[in-house]
Amino acid sequence: MSGIKVPTYLPGKFLIEHATMADYHALSRFHYRAGKPATVAGMWRVRFVYRNRSSRDQIAAIGVLSYPVPCCRERNLVFGLGGLRYGEKLAFANRELRTISRVIVHPVFRATGLATLLVRHLCENCPTRYVEALATMGRVHPFFERAGMTRTDPDDPRKPVYYHFDRRSACRL
């Protein structure tokens, strides 16, 4: 569990903790995609703890790591997987990658930097070398880049932006 600096106008502190599906459901209505992620490899929440204990703590944000989809054009380009067979690409993805499939911040806590901090935490605590994200809203919400992920724009501007993070490179910095 780690504390996060909060803006001085907020009467409490944020904590990052492992989350449950119940935590996800508490915020899922604030995500632009309905339903739950197809797979879950790990979940973390940001909980706001009020200084005045008479107020209830509140889940401020949630991030979900999922198992990667078998094929992704941008992943093939970034990692040079184009010449591999389907099974080899799938083995690489399962062994080396996890995907950030959801980042949801409660509207009350938006614009506080929580999404960036949560994505950074997901990247740093992922069990695989690489973390990726496909973000439809990536062009207007740059929190993946602010968290240290590398952006790759697709050829088609209607497709999601691809982000990736290499934990080994980050450790050498």
ChimeraX attribute file (.defattr): number of C-alpha atoms within 10 A of each C-alpha:
attribute: neighborCount
match mode: 1-to-1
recipient: residues
	/A:1	9
	/A:2	9
	/A:3	13
	/A:4	14
	/A:5	12
	/A:6	15
	/A:7	11
	/A:8	8
	/A:9	6
	/A:10	13
	/A:11	12
	/A:12	16
	/A:13	18
	/A:14	24
	/A:15	16
	/A:16	21
	/A:17	15
	/A:18	13
	/A:19	18
	/A:20	14
	/A:21	12
	/A:22	9
	/A:23	19
	/A:24	23
	/A:25	13
	/A:26	15
	/A:27	18
	/A:28	22
	/A:29	13
	/A:30	13
	/A:31	14
	/A:32	10
	/A:33	10
	/A:34	9
	/A:35	10
	/A:36	15
	/A:37	15
	/A:38	10
	/A:39	14
	/A:40	17
	/A:41	14
	/A:42	19
	/A:43	21
	/A:44	23
	/A:45	24
	/A:46	28
	/A:47	20
	/A:48	23
	/A:49	18
	/A:50	16
	/A:51	12
	/A:52	10
	/A:53	9
	/A:54	7
	/A:55	9
	/A:56	10
	/A:57	16
	/A:58	14
	/A:59	22
	/A:60	25
	/A:61	27
	/A:62	30
	/A:63	24
	/A:64	27
	/A:65	26
	/A:66	22
	/A:67	19
	/A:68	24
	/A:69	14
	/A:70	13
	/A:71	12
	/A:72	14
	/A:73	11
	/A:74	20
	/A:75	20
	/A:76	14
	/A:77	11
	/A:78	13
	/A:79	10
	/A:80	10
	/A:81	17
	/A:82	13
	/A:83	9
	/A:84	12
	/A:85	9
	/A:86	13
	/A:87	10
	/A:88	12
	/A:89	19
	/A:90	16
	/A:91	12
	/A:92	15
	/A:93	21
	/A:94	15
	/A:95	15
	/A:96	15
	/A:97	24
	/A:98	28
	/A:99	25
	/A:100	29
	/A:101	20
	/A:102	23
	/A:103	23
	/A:104	22
	/A:105	25
	/A:106	18
	/A:107	11
	/A:108	8
	/A:109	15
	/A:110	13
	/A:111	9
	/A:112	14
	/A:113	16
	/A:114	24
	/A:115	26
	/A:116	19
	/A:117	18
	/A:118	25
	/A:119	28
	/A:120	19
	/A:121	16
	/A:122	22
	/A:123	27
	/A:124	17
	/A:125	12
	/A:126	18
	/A:127	16
	/A:128	17
	/A:129	16
	/A:130	19
	/A:131	25
	/A:132	24
	/A:133	26
	/A:134	22
	/A:135	19
	/A:136	14
	/A:137	11
	/A:138	18
	/A:139	13
	/A:140	8
	/A:141	13
	/A:142	15
	/A:143	20
	/A:144	26
	/A:145	17
	/A:146	15
	/A:147	19
	/A:148	17
	/A:149	22
	/A:150	15
	/A:151	19
	/A:152	16
	/A:153	14
	/A:154	13
	/A:155	9
	/A:156	8
	/A:157	10
	/A:158	8
	/A:159	12
	/A:160	18
	/A:161	20
	/A:162	23
	/A:163	24
	/A:164	26
	/A:165	23
	/A:166	19
	/A:167	17
	/A:168	11
	/A:169	10
	/A:170	12
	/A:171	8
	/A:172	6
	/A:173	5
